Amino acid sequence: MTLGVIAAAHAFHSGGVAECEGCHSMHTPKTGGSYLLVGTDASSTCLTCHQNVSDTMPTGYHISTDDSKLTTGTPLQRTPGGDFAWVKKTFTYTYSGTTYSETGGGHNIVAQDFGYTVDSHNSTAPGGTFPSSQLSCVSCHDPHGQYRRLQDGTITKTGLPIKASGSYNGTSNEPTATEAVGVYRLLAGPGYTKGTVTFNGVPAAKVPSTYNQTEATNQVRVAYGVAKSGGHSTWGDWCGTCHGGMHSTGGSYVHPVDENLGSTIASNYNSYVKSGDMSGTQGSAFTSLVPFATNSSDYSSLASLANNNGSNLAGPSSTDQVTCISCHRAHASGFSHALRFDYGYEFMVKGGKYVGSDNPEVGTTGRGPLQSRGRTIADWQAAYYDRDASKFATYQRVLCNKCHAKD
């Protein structure tokens, strides 16, 4: 029975409510209560399918790595949102006689059956009031997938039947006059309430159907869009549902979000190849380490951009936008604050190698431990989705420079 559920999970949701028995048990639930879940809690129920102890590489719809793989290795999954296990992977180092430890960064979902515990640093969402003790997969995703996109582009919670997922870039995944499709990744839509917050809309995006892969050769391009009406919200507004203090005057919000890049930043992005190399062109400028939101609410246009084979790496125009997910992954990453790249040291690459403790130019003495922070070259490479250091400059500075070009 377990094998059957896992094998079918690729089409398990199909854009809407899934098979009831996949998440609920009529007679043998994991715990009591009205939900009759197969896991102790909501996130544990999700991870029953979305994590597998047998994984040895990025695998389909899996978004977490089993603890047994973390002792000597790093999280395996390479989804656009990131592998939650980074928040459990601990790196230890000693500097000036003091031992420090840190993990990757991300959303600390509570999943008792899989060892995910409450955030020990933040009692509420940074910039908001959402209780960390209540954070789960269903804080951001509607487990029943009731939100749907109609042919006119509007988002509703009822009406036409959902025929398929609306997340993927295939031409068949579009609504008709009599059929709707599910919203991107079953995300919370207008009126969805959890904890202390209520979402105002759902953001727009398209992704290739195969999205969990090493990016050593080809990167995965998610086409994030900009939609503001008909039940939609921008990506920044959606994230701001919980992190509102980062988006208000007087809060901790500093960097612009949901704003047009403008001609200077767009030109920097398109020209920037690596530190010291501004010879790039718009046609090949895109990197999934610094994605942007295409200023379009047209799902067909977004679908034409989404790919996993390098077929479209076009960079931004001046009207495309920077948003939260330009710098952060939605789930977790190997870097602080779920960032897509490290910013804790001026170099990403030093002497042609990542700044691991086994890099001779970093080492384990002097300032070396502050540069590697307990990570090896292999650890850094995994966090960069397996990209070889040769894709960057021999002395590569942080990727804030993809937009700001100060190196």
C-alpha positions in Angstrom: 0.0 0.0 0.0 2.8 2.4 0.9 4.6 1.8 -2.4 1.4 2.4 -4.3 0.8 5.8 -2.7 4.4 6.9 -3.4 4.4 5.6 -7.0 1.2 7.5 -7.8 2.2 10.8 -6.1 3.5 12.4 -9.2 -0.2 12.8 -10.3 -1.6 12.6 -6.8 -2.9 16.1 -6.5 -3.5 16.9 -10.2 -4.1 20.5 -9.4 -6.8 20.0 -6.8 -8.1 17.7 -4.0 -6.3 14.4 -4.0 -7.3 10.9 -3.0 -8.7 11.2 0.5 -7.0 8.0 1.8 -3.6 9.3 0.8 -3.7 11.7 3.7 -6.5 10.5 5.9 -7.2 7.1 7.5 -10.8 6.3 8.4 -9.9 3.7 11.0 -6.2 3.8 11.7 -5.0 7.4 11.9 -1.6 8.2 13.3 -3.2 10.3 16.1 -6.7 11.2 17.3 -8.6 14.3 16.4 -11.0 15.3 13.7 -8.5 15.2 10.8 -7.7 11.5 10.9 -4.3 12.1 9.4 -1.8 9.4 8.4 0.9 11.5 10.1 1.2 12.9 13.6 0.7 16.4 12.1 0.0 18.1 8.8 3.6 18.4 7.6 4.4 14.8 8.6 1.5 13.7 6.5 2.9 15.6 3.5 6.4 14.2 4.0 4.9 10.6 4.0 5.1 11.1 0.2 7.4 14.0 -0.2 10.4 12.4 1.5 11.8 8.9 0.9 14.6 7.2 2.9 15.8 5.3 -0.2 16.7 8.5 -2.2 20.3 8.8 -3.3 19.8 11.8 -5.7 17.3 14.5 -6.6 14.0 12.6 -7.0 10.7 13.8 -8.4 8.4 15.5 -6.0 10.6 15.0 -2.9 11.4 18.1 -0.9 13.2 16.7 2.1 16.1 14.3 2.7 16.1 11.6 5.4 18.3 12.3 8.5 20.4 9.2 7.8 21.8 10.9 4.7 22.9 14.0 6.6 25.5 12.5 8.9 28.1 12.3 6.1 26.4 14.1 3.3 24.3 17.0 2.4 20.6 17.3 1.5 19.8 15.6 -1.8 16.9 17.4 -3.4 17.3 20.2 -5.9 13.8 21.6 -6.3 13.4 25.3 -7.0 12.0 25.8 -3.4 14.9 23.9 -1.8 15.3 20.9 0.5 14.0 21.4 4.0 16.7 19.2 5.4 19.2 22.1 5.2 17.7 23.5 8.4 18.8 20.3 10.1 22.3 20.0 8.6 24.7 21.4 11.1 28.2 22.8 10.3 30.7 23.3 13.1 33.9 25.3 13.1 36.4 26.8 15.6 37.7 30.3 15.5 39.9 32.0 18.1 39.3 29.2 20.5 35.5 29.4 20.3 33.5 26.7 18.6 30.5 27.8 16.5 27.8 25.9 14.8 25.2 26.8 12.2 22.8 25.3 9.8 21.4 26.2 6.4 18.4 28.5 6.5 14.8 28.2 5.7 11.2 27.8 7.0 11.3 25.6 10.1 8.2 23.5 9.5 7.0 21.4 12.3 6.9 17.7 11.3 7.2 15.5 14.4 7.5 12.2 12.5 10.5 13.5 10.5 12.4 15.4 13.1 11.5 18.9 12.1 11.0 21.1 15.2 9.9 24.6 16.0 12.2 27.5 15.1 14.4 28.0 18.2 15.3 31.6 17.2 12.0 33.2 16.1 8.8 32.8 18.1 6.9 34.4 15.2 7.6 34.9 11.5 10.3 37.6 11.1 8.4 40.8 10.3 5.1 39.3 11.4 2.9 37.7 14.0 2.4 34.2 12.6 3.4 31.7 15.4 6.4 29.6 14.6 4.9 26.7 16.5 2.1 26.5 13.9 4.3 26.6 10.8 3.6 23.7 8.5 3.3 22.9 4.8 -0.4 23.9 4.9 0.5 27.3 6.2 1.4 28.2 2.6 -0.2 25.4 0.6 -3.9 24.6 0.5 -3.9 20.8 1.2 -7.1 20.3 -0.6 -6.2 22.5 -3.6 -9.5 24.3 -3.9 -8.1 27.4 -5.6 -8.5 27.3 -9.4 -7.7 29.4 -12.4 -10.5 30.0 -14.9 -10.1 30.8 -18.6 -10.4 34.5 -18.1 -7.5 34.4 -15.7 -9.4 34.9 -12.5 -8.8 32.8 -9.3 -11.8 31.2 -7.6 -12.4 28.6 -4.9 -15.3 27.0 -6.5 -17.2 26.8 -9.8 -15.7 24.8 -12.8 -14.0 21.5 -12.1 -10.2 21.4 -11.9 -9.0 19.2 -14.8 -5.2 19.3 -14.1 -2.4 21.1 -12.4 -1.9 24.6 -13.7 1.8 24.7 -12.5 3.5 23.1 -15.5 4.5 24.5 -18.9 2.7 22.0 -21.1 0.1 23.4 -23.4 -2.6 21.0 -22.1 -2.4 22.6 -18.7 -4.6 25.5 -19.5 -8.3 26.2 -18.6 -11.1 26.0 -21.0 -14.6 27.4 -21.1 -15.8 24.4 -19.1 -12.7 23.4 -17.1 -10.4 25.1 -14.6 -6.8 24.3 -13.7 -5.2 24.4 -10.2 -3.2 27.4 -9.1 0.6 27.3 -8.9 1.7 24.7 -6.4 -1.6 24.6 -4.6 -0.6 27.9 -3.0 -2.8 29.7 -0.5 -5.2 32.0 -2.4 -7.6 34.8 -1.5 -9.3 34.3 1.9 -7.1 31.4 3.0 -6.5 31.8 6.7 -3.9 30.2 8.9 -2.7 31.2 12.3 -2.9 35.0 12.5 -2.9 35.7 8.8 -5.1 35.7 5.7 -3.8 35.6 2.2 -5.2 38.1 -0.4 -4.3 36.3 -3.6 -2.1 33.7 -5.2 1.0 34.5 -7.3 1.6 33.5 -10.9 4.3 31.1 -12.2 5.0 28.2 -14.5 7.6 25.4 -14.0 8.8 22.6 -16.2 7.3 19.2 -15.4 10.7 17.9 -14.4 12.1 20.4 -11.9 14.1 18.4 -9.3 17.5 17.9 -10.9 21.1 18.7 -10.5 22.0 22.0 -12.1 25.6 20.9 -12.9 24.8 21.1 -16.6 21.3 22.6 -17.1 19.5 24.7 -14.6 15.8 24.8 -13.9 14.0 28.0 -14.9 10.8 28.8 -13.1 9.0 31.6 -14.8 7.7 33.8 -12.0 5.1 36.3 -13.2 3.5 39.5 -12.0 -0.2 39.3 -11.5 -2.2 41.7 -9.2 -5.9 41.3 -10.0 -8.6 38.7 -10.3 -7.6 36.8 -7.1 -3.8 37.1 -7.8 -1.2 38.8 -5.7 2.4 39.6 -6.5 5.1 37.4 -5.0 6.2 40.1 -2.6 2.7 40.7 -1.4 2.1 36.9 -1.0 5.3 36.5 1.1 4.4 39.7 3.0 1.2 37.9 4.3 3.4 36.5 7.1 6.4 38.8 6.8 4.6 42.1 6.5 7.0 44.1 8.7 9.6 43.7 6.0 7.3 45.4 3.5 6.1 48.4 5.5 7.5 51.9 6.3 9.4 51.8 9.5 9.8 48.0 9.4 12.9 45.9 8.7 12.3 46.1 4.9 15.2 47.6 3.1 15.6 46.1 -0.4 13.0 47.0 -3.1 10.6 44.3 -3.9 7.9 44.0 -6.6 9.5 46.9 -8.4 10.7 47.2 -11.9 14.4 46.6 -12.3 15.0 49.7 -14.5 17.4 50.0 -17.3 20.6 50.1 -15.2 19.9 46.9 -13.2 18.6 45.0 -16.2 21.7 46.0 -18.2 23.9 44.8 -15.3 22.1 41.5 -15.0 22.3 40.8 -18.7 26.0 41.8 -19.0 27.2 40.1 -15.9 28.8 36.7 -16.5 31.1 36.5 -13.4 33.4 38.7 -11.4 35.4 40.9 -13.8 33.4 39.7 -16.9 30.7 41.9 -18.2 30.6 40.4 -21.7 27.2 38.7 -21.4 24.2 39.2 -23.6 20.5 39.2 -22.7 19.8 36.0 -24.7 21.8 33.9 -22.2 21.8 35.9 -19.0 19.4 34.0 -16.8 20.5 32.2 -13.7 18.3 30.3 -11.3 20.6 31.6 -8.5 19.2 35.1 -9.1 15.8 34.7 -10.8 13.5 37.6 -11.5 9.7 38.0 -12.1 8.7 38.5 -15.7 6.3 41.5 -15.8 3.5 39.4 -17.3 0.3 37.8 -16.0 -0.1 35.8 -19.2 0.3 32.1 -18.3 1.1 31.1 -21.9 3.9 33.6 -22.0 5.3 32.3 -18.7 5.0 28.7 -19.9 7.2 29.5 -22.9 10.0 30.6 -20.5 9.9 27.7 -18.1 12.4 25.0 -19.0 15.0 22.6 -17.6 17.3 22.2 -20.6 18.7 25.6 -21.2 16.3 26.2 -24.1 15.4 29.7 -22.9 17.9 31.7 -20.7 16.8 35.1 -21.8 17.5 37.8 -19.2 15.2 40.6 -18.0 13.9 43.8 -19.6 13.8 47.0 -17.6 10.1 46.4 -16.7 10.7 42.9 -15.2 10.8 42.9 -11.4 12.9 42.0 -8.4 11.0 40.1 -5.7 11.5 38.1 -2.5 12.3 34.9 -4.5 15.0 36.6 -6.5 17.2 36.1 -3.4 15.5 33.5 -1.3 14.3 30.0 -1.8 10.7 29.3 -0.6 11.6 26.2 1.5 15.2 26.2 2.6 18.8 26.4 1.3 22.3 25.7 2.3 22.7 29.4 3.2 21.5 31.7 5.9 17.9 33.0 5.6 17.2 30.5 2.8 19.3 32.7 0.4 20.1 31.3 -3.0 23.7 32.2 -2.6 26.1 32.9 0.3 26.7 36.4 1.4 28.7 35.7 4.6 32.1 36.2 3.1 33.3 38.3 0.2 34.3 35.3 -1.9 32.2 32.4 -3.1 35.1 30.9 -5.0 38.8 31.4 -4.1 41.6 30.2 -6.2 39.2 28.4 -8.5 37.6 26.4 -5.8 34.6 26.9 -3.5 35.6 28.4 -0.1 35.6 25.1 1.8 37.9 24.2 4.6 39.7 21.8 2.2 40.5 24.7 -0.1 44.3 25.4 0.4 43.6 29.1 0.0 41.1 28.9 2.9 42.4 26.3 5.2 41.6 25.8 8.9 43.8 28.4 10.5 43.6 32.2 10.7 40.5 33.6 9.1 39.9 30.3 7.3 37.2 29.0 9.6 35.3 32.2 9.2 35.4 31.8 5.4 34.4 28.1 5.2 32.2 28.1 8.3 32.5 24.4 8.8 31.8 23.5 5.2 33.9 21.6 2.7 34.2 22.3 -1.0 31.6 19.5 -1.6 29.2 21.1 0.9 29.3 24.5 -0.9 28.9 22.8 -4.3 25.8 20.9 -3.1 24.3 24.2 -1.9 24.9 25.7 -5.4 23.0 22.8 -6.9 26.1 21.0 -8.0 27.5 23.8 -10.2 31.2 23.4 -10.7 33.3 26.3 -9.4 34.6 26.8 -12.9 31.3 28.4 -13.9 32.3 31.3 -11.8 35.4 33.6 -11.7 38.6 32.2 -10.1 37.9 34.7 -7.3 34.2 35.0 -7.5 32.5 37.6 -5.3 28.9 37.3 -4.0 26.0 37.2 -6.4 24.5 40.4 -5.3 26.7 41.6 -8.1 24.6 39.9 -10.7 22.3 43.0 -10.4 24.7 45.5 -8.9 27.9 44.8 -10.7 30.3 46.2 -8.1 33.0 43.6 -8.7 
